[in-house]
Amino acid sequence: LGAAVAADFRVAINISQAQFREPDFVDTVLAITAECALPAAAVELELTESVAADNVAATAAKIQALRQHGYSIAM
Protein backbone atom coordinates (compact mmCIF):
# COMPACT_ATOMS: atom_id res chain seq x y z
CA LEU A 1 0.00 0.00 0.00
CA GLY A 2 2.83 2.38 0.73
CA ALA A 3 0.80 4.71 2.97
CA ALA A 4 0.95 4.58 6.73
CA VAL A 5 -2.29 3.99 8.59
CA ALA A 6 -3.14 4.44 12.24
CA ALA A 7 -2.26 1.53 14.51
CA ASP A 8 -5.94 1.16 15.41
CA PHE A 9 -7.09 1.02 11.76
CA ARG A 10 -9.88 -1.53 11.29
CA VAL A 11 -11.70 -2.80 8.26
CA ALA A 12 -15.28 -4.08 8.42
CA ILE A 13 -16.28 -6.75 5.93
CA ASN A 14 -19.92 -7.65 5.26
CA ILE A 15 -20.37 -11.40 4.90
CA SER A 16 -23.33 -12.78 2.98
CA GLN A 17 -25.20 -15.87 4.08
CA ALA A 18 -23.97 -17.69 0.95
CA GLN A 19 -20.34 -16.85 1.73
CA PHE A 20 -20.63 -17.89 5.37
CA ARG A 21 -22.22 -21.22 4.39
CA GLU A 22 -19.17 -22.22 2.35
CA PRO A 23 -17.48 -25.17 4.11
CA ASP A 24 -14.03 -23.58 3.76
CA PHE A 25 -15.16 -20.08 4.84
CA VAL A 26 -12.79 -19.82 7.82
CA ASP A 27 -9.80 -21.01 5.78
CA THR A 28 -10.70 -18.56 3.01
CA VAL A 29 -10.79 -15.64 5.47
CA LEU A 30 -7.43 -16.69 6.89
CA ALA A 31 -5.86 -16.99 3.44
CA ILE A 32 -7.19 -13.70 2.08
CA THR A 33 -6.23 -11.64 5.10
CA ALA A 34 -2.77 -13.24 5.14
CA GLU A 35 -2.36 -12.51 1.43
CA CYS A 36 -3.27 -8.87 2.09
CA ALA A 37 -1.02 -8.72 5.18
CA LEU A 38 -4.05 -7.66 7.19
CA PRO A 39 -3.80 -8.69 10.84
CA ALA A 40 -6.86 -10.41 12.27
CA ALA A 41 -7.09 -7.76 15.00
CA ALA A 42 -7.77 -5.18 12.28
CA VAL A 43 -10.71 -7.12 10.82
CA GLU A 44 -14.35 -7.06 11.88
CA LEU A 45 -16.60 -9.52 10.08
CA GLU A 46 -20.21 -8.34 9.88
CA LEU A 47 -22.82 -11.09 9.80
CA THR A 48 -26.54 -10.64 9.24
CA GLU A 49 -29.09 -12.13 11.61
CA SER A 50 -30.09 -14.59 8.89
CA VAL A 51 -26.57 -16.03 9.00
CA ALA A 52 -26.90 -16.60 12.74
CA ALA A 53 -30.30 -18.27 12.37
CA ASP A 54 -29.07 -20.74 9.77
CA ASN A 55 -27.61 -23.94 11.28
CA VAL A 56 -26.79 -22.60 14.72
CA ALA A 57 -24.20 -25.27 15.60
CA ALA A 58 -22.16 -24.75 12.42
CA THR A 59 -22.45 -20.97 12.76
CA ALA A 60 -21.22 -21.08 16.36
CA ALA A 61 -18.28 -23.29 15.41
CA LYS A 62 -17.19 -20.94 12.61
CA ILE A 63 -17.54 -17.87 14.81
CA GLN A 64 -15.51 -19.55 17.55
CA ALA A 65 -12.78 -20.50 15.07
CA LEU A 66 -12.60 -16.96 13.72
CA ARG A 67 -12.45 -15.47 17.22
CA GLN A 68 -9.67 -17.88 18.17
CA HIS A 69 -7.68 -16.43 15.26
CA GLY A 70 -8.30 -12.88 16.54
CA TYR A 71 -11.12 -11.68 14.28
CA SER A 72 -14.00 -9.60 15.66
CA ILE A 73 -17.56 -10.53 14.79
CA ALA A 74 -20.46 -8.07 14.57
CA MET A 75 -24.14 -8.75 13.89
N, C-alpha and C positions, 0 to 999 in steps of 0.2 A: 504494500500500500504506500509506503514511503512517508506518510504523514503520521505524526504522533497523535495519540488519542489519550484522553484522561484515563487514569488507572481504574476508575470505577465505571468505565464505558460498558454498556450492556446492549445486547441486541435481542429483541423479542421476535420469535418466529411463530407464526400461526400454523398449526398443524391440522390438516383436514382429517375427518373420520377415515377416509380411504387410506391416507398415508399411515395413520396410526395403526390400522388393521394389518398392515404388511408384516409378515412374520419376522422379517429382518430389520424392522424399524429402528430398534436400539442400535444395532450394528451400523446401520446407515447413518444415523446421527453422529455416532462416534467417528466414523470415517470422514464424513464431510467436514465436521468441525476441525478434525486433525489436519485435513488437507488445506483448510483455510487458516490454520494456525490460530484458531479461535479457542481460547481456554473455556472449559465447561462453566466456570464461575461467571463468565461474561454472557452466558446464554440463558434466556428464559423461554421455555417452550409453552405456547398458549394452546390449550385444548378447549374445545367446546363441550358443553354439558352432554351433548349427544355421544361424544367419545366416551365419556365416563359411564354413561348408561349402557353402553354396548359391551357385553361380556366383562363383567366386573372383575372377575378373578384375573383374566389376562391383562386387563387395563392396569390393575393394581401392581401386577408383577412388572410390567414395563415401566410404570412410574417409579417403582422402587429401584429398578436397575438404573434408570437415568439419574435419580437422586444420588445413588451410590457413586456415580461417576462425577457428581458435582453440578449437575444441571438443575435449574429451578423450574418448577412447573406452576403455571397459572391457569385458572379456569374462569 
